[in-house]
Amino acid sequence: VEFLSPRTWAEALAAKSAHPDAVPICGGTDVMVELNFDRRRPPALLDLTRVGELSDWATDGDRLRVGAGVSYRRIIEELAGPLPGLAMAARTVGSPQIRNRGTVGGNLGSASPAGDAHPPLLSTGALVELASVRGTRTVPVAEFFVGPRHSVLAPDELIAAVLVEPAAGPQQFAKVGTRNAMVIAVCSFALALDPRRRSVGTGIGSAAPTPVRAGEAERFLAGELPWESRAALDPVVARQAGVLVAGAAAPIDDVRGSAAYRRHALRVLAARTLAWAWHAYRTGAST
Ligand SMILES: Cc1cc2nc3c(=O)[nH]c(=O)nc-3n(C[C@H](O)[C@H](O)[C@H](O)COP(=O)(O)OP(=O)(O)OC[C@H]3O[C@@H](n4cnc5c(N)ncnc54)[C@H](O)[C@@H]3O)c2cc1C
């Protein structure tokens, strides 16, 4: 295996262009598992850990630009204020060791339907910045995933960053697994309230071929939530939101859970996260 070790972003893009079949490696928490289990024998690895630009985050207009190489640990420690949903999801990833190494860019690169960063990115309408020697393009995260473990990333492209609006209101993330830590989601759900726009964002994980939004639930909630009066959440609205979220999923039966269980769990997670987020909005709590 050839080992390519660029020092700058320009060198990394040039290397990916010259070796489109080279597999990028950042935290290595997915790539090394595949190599160790002999599931993959790439001709070359493209090590991104020395590319400093990738592990920066900064304000970029009205969004935060979070480099693809920013680890879960740093998201939790440095970005929980502006990106509470993503930080909540990051806290559920693996173990401290995995959160130290694992990155949002790597989660997107793997494009697993179960990736925990994906639902909060969907719920906040994040953009994925992709780059190659040909130039840079941004893709809404909802259009990034095209199938299980497949994305729109071209062979000569790398993920540069995600662009996320700082939270305008309460956000939530909840995940069902067989235990509390070190677990792949059986299903997961993220919710973002935006009281300024009176809109609601959602993201469903591990319950369809790709991570998906629940568009009908978003539209229903935007119209039904008593934004002005901040009245208590109507249980009928919460229940109906749960039904619409479950309806947006397309789960399968697999070793981790049945399709019926996943739909049921999503109904519960949606109603529960909505209750938490609405309570925070009514009482002025930050999340
Ligand atoms: C024990 C264990 C527990 C885990 N628990 C969880 C969990 O709870 N939740 C969860 O979501 N995941 C979990 N994972 C999976 C993994 O940690 C995450 O998917 C993580 O985000 C991967 O990030 P990474 O930087 O380590 O990626 P890498 O392994 O370096 O790369 C992953 C993929 O992305 C590609 N890639 C990386 N960076 C780029 C880039 N900049 N541009 C283009 N492609 C790129 C790689 O080529 C590869 O295909 C776990 C893994 C392990 C081993």
The ligand as an SDF file (V2000), in Angstrom:
LIG
                    3D

 53 58  0  0  0  0  0  0  0  0999 V2000
  -15.2460    1.1400   18.3480 C   0  0  0  0  0  0  0  0  0  0  0  0
  -15.9280    2.0680   17.3780 C   0  0  0  0  0  0  0  0  0  0  0  0
  -17.0850    2.7170   17.7770 C   0  0  0  0  0  0  0  0  0  0  0  0
  -17.7470    3.5990   16.8890 C   0  0  0  0  0  0  0  0  0  0  0  0
  -18.8870    4.2240   17.3050 N   0  0  0  0  0  0  0  0  0  0  0  0
  -19.5450    5.0540   16.4690 C   0  0  0  0  0  0  0  0  0  0  0  0
  -20.7450    5.7090   16.8730 C   0  0  0  0  0  0  0  0  0  0  0  0
  -21.2080    5.5800   18.0130 O   0  0  0  0  0  0  0  0  0  0  0  0
  -21.3540    6.5210   15.9640 N   0  0  0  0  0  0  0  0  0  0  0  0
  -20.8660    6.7190   14.7110 C   0  0  0  0  0  0  0  0  0  0  0  0
  -21.4590    7.4640   13.9380 O   0  0  0  0  0  0  0  0  0  0  0  0
  -19.7310    6.1010   14.2940 N   0  0  0  0  0  0  0  0  0  0  0  0
  -19.0620    5.2760   15.1350 C   0  0  0  0  0  0  0  0  0  0  0  0
  -17.9210    4.6440   14.7130 N   0  0  0  0  0  0  0  0  0  0  0  0
  -17.4740    4.8560   13.3360 C   0  0  0  0  0  0  0  0  0  0  0  0
  -16.4290    5.9880   13.1740 C   0  0  0  0  0  0  0  0  0  0  0  0
  -15.7790    6.2970   14.3810 O   0  0  0  0  0  0  0  0  0  0  0  0
  -17.0860    7.2620   12.6260 C   0  0  0  0  0  0  0  0  0  0  0  0
  -17.7240    7.0100   11.3920 O   0  0  0  0  0  0  0  0  0  0  0  0
  -16.0860    8.4250   12.4670 C   0  0  0  0  0  0  0  0  0  0  0  0
  -16.7940    9.6260   12.2460 O   0  0  0  0  0  0  0  0  0  0  0  0
  -15.1030    8.2140   11.3210 C   0  0  0  0  0  0  0  0  0  0  0  0
  -14.2110    9.3200   11.3150 O   0  0  0  0  0  0  0  0  0  0  0  0
  -12.6580    9.1140   10.9920 P   0  0  0  0  0  0  0  0  0  0  0  0
  -12.0350   10.4530   10.9440 O   0  0  0  0  0  0  0  0  0  0  0  0
  -12.0700    8.1270   11.9500 O   0  0  0  0  0  0  0  0  0  0  0  0
  -12.7660    8.4810    9.5440 O   0  0  0  0  0  0  0  0  0  0  0  0
  -11.7500    7.5640    8.6880 P   0  0  0  0  0  0  0  0  0  0  0  0
  -11.7740    6.1620    9.2080 O   0  0  0  0  0  0  0  0  0  0  0  0
  -10.4250    8.2410    8.6080 O   0  0  0  0  0  0  0  0  0  0  0  0
  -12.4750    7.6540    7.3040 O   0  0  0  0  0  0  0  0  0  0  0  0
  -13.8160    7.2020    7.1420 C   0  0  0  0  0  0  0  0  0  0  0  0
  -14.2150    7.2990    5.6700 C   0  0  0  0  0  0  0  0  0  0  0  0
  -14.2650    8.6530    5.2680 O   0  0  0  0  0  0  0  0  0  0  0  0
  -13.3100    8.8900    4.2350 C   0  0  0  0  0  0  0  0  0  0  0  0
  -12.7530   10.2050    4.5360 N   0  0  0  0  0  0  0  0  0  0  0  0
  -12.2000   10.6370    5.7050 C   0  0  0  0  0  0  0  0  0  0  0  0
  -11.9120   11.9440    5.6340 N   0  0  0  0  0  0  0  0  0  0  0  0
  -12.2540   12.3590    4.3910 C   0  0  0  0  0  0  0  0  0  0  0  0
  -12.1920   13.6020    3.7010 C   0  0  0  0  0  0  0  0  0  0  0  0
  -11.7510   14.7300    4.2870 N   0  0  0  0  0  0  0  0  0  0  0  0
  -12.6440   13.6450    2.4270 N   0  0  0  0  0  0  0  0  0  0  0  0
  -13.1260   12.5390    1.8170 C   0  0  0  0  0  0  0  0  0  0  0  0
  -13.2370   11.3370    2.4260 N   0  0  0  0  0  0  0  0  0  0  0  0
  -12.8060   11.2480    3.6960 C   0  0  0  0  0  0  0  0  0  0  0  0
  -12.3280    7.7430    4.2940 C   0  0  0  0  0  0  0  0  0  0  0  0
  -11.7180    7.4720    3.0540 O   0  0  0  0  0  0  0  0  0  0  0  0
  -13.2510    6.6160    4.7110 C   0  0  0  0  0  0  0  0  0  0  0  0
  -13.9710    6.1300    3.6040 O   0  0  0  0  0  0  0  0  0  0  0  0
  -17.2280    3.7770   15.5890 C   0  0  0  0  0  0  0  0  0  0  0  0
  -16.0370    3.1210   15.1860 C   0  0  0  0  0  0  0  0  0  0  0  0
  -15.4020    2.2840   16.0750 C   0  0  0  0  0  0  0  0  0  0  0  0
  -14.1390    1.5830   15.6420 C   0  0  0  0  0  0  0  0  0  0  0  0
  1  2  1  0
  2  3  1  0
  2 52  2  0
  3  4  2  0
  4  5  1  0
  4 50  1  0
  5  6  2  0
  6  7  1  0
  6 13  1  0
  7  8  2  0
  7  9  1  0
  9 10  1  0
 10 11  2  0
 10 12  1  0
 12 13  2  0
 13 14  1  0
 14 15  1  0
 14 50  1  0
 15 16  1  0
 16 17  1  0
 16 18  1  0
 18 19  1  0
 18 20  1  0
 20 21  1  0
 20 22  1  0
 22 23  1  0
 23 24  1  0
 24 25  2  0
 24 26  1  0
 24 27  1  0
 27 28  1  0
 28 29  2  0
 28 30  1  0
 28 31  1  0
 31 32  1  0
 32 33  1  0
 33 34  1  0
 33 48  1  0
 34 35  1  0
 35 36  1  0
 35 46  1  0
 36 37  1  0
 36 45  1  0
 37 38  2  0
 38 39  1  0
 39 40  1  0
 39 45  2  0
 40 41  1  0
 40 42  2  0
 42 43  1  0
 43 44  2  0
 44 45  1  0
 46 47  1  0
 46 48  1  0
 48 49  1  0
 50 51  2  0
 51 52  1  0
 52 53  1  0
M  END
$$$$
